[in-house]
């Protein structure tokens, strides 16, 4: 059942990456948001 641990590891890595990206998106300083919009 090596594939079970492999899928679990890849799933956790992808999930962590998605959560990390979302966290950065919602925790940016307001100055950066204004620069992007402008």
URPE-V256871 format. One record per residue. N is the residue number from 1. RES is the residue in one small letter. PHI is phi in whole degrees, -180 to 180 (none if undefined). PSI is psi in whole degrees, -180 to 180 (none if undefined). OMEGA is omega in whole degrees, 0 to 359 (NA if undefined). Layout:
<<N,RES,PHI,PSI,OMEGA> <N,RES,PHI,PSI,OMEGA>>
This chain:
<<1,x,none,40,180> <2,x,-63,-32,183> <3,x,-66,-29,179> <4,x,-63,-48,180> <5,x,-68,-34,180> <6,x,-66,-48,179> <7,x,-64,-40,180> <8,x,-63,-44,180> <9,x,-64,-44,179> <10,x,-65,-40,179> <11,x,-62,-44,179> <12,x,-65,-40,180> <13,x,-64,-45,180> <14,x,-65,-43,179> <15,x,-62,-41,179> <16,x,-65,-40,179> <17,x,-64,-42,179> <18,x,-65,-46,180> <19,x,-63,-40,179> <20,x,-63,-44,178> <21,x,-64,-43,179> <22,x,-64,-41,180> <23,x,-61,-43,180> <24,x,-66,-38,180> <25,x,-62,-40,186> <26,x,-91,-4,182> <27,x,-121,28,177> <28,x,-82,148,175> <29,x,-64,155,182> <30,x,-65,-31,180> <31,x,-61,-42,180> <32,x,-65,-40,179> <33,x,-62,-43,181> <34,x,-67,-37,179> <35,x,-66,-39,178> <36,x,-64,-45,183> <37,x,-69,-37,183> <38,x,-80,none,NA>>
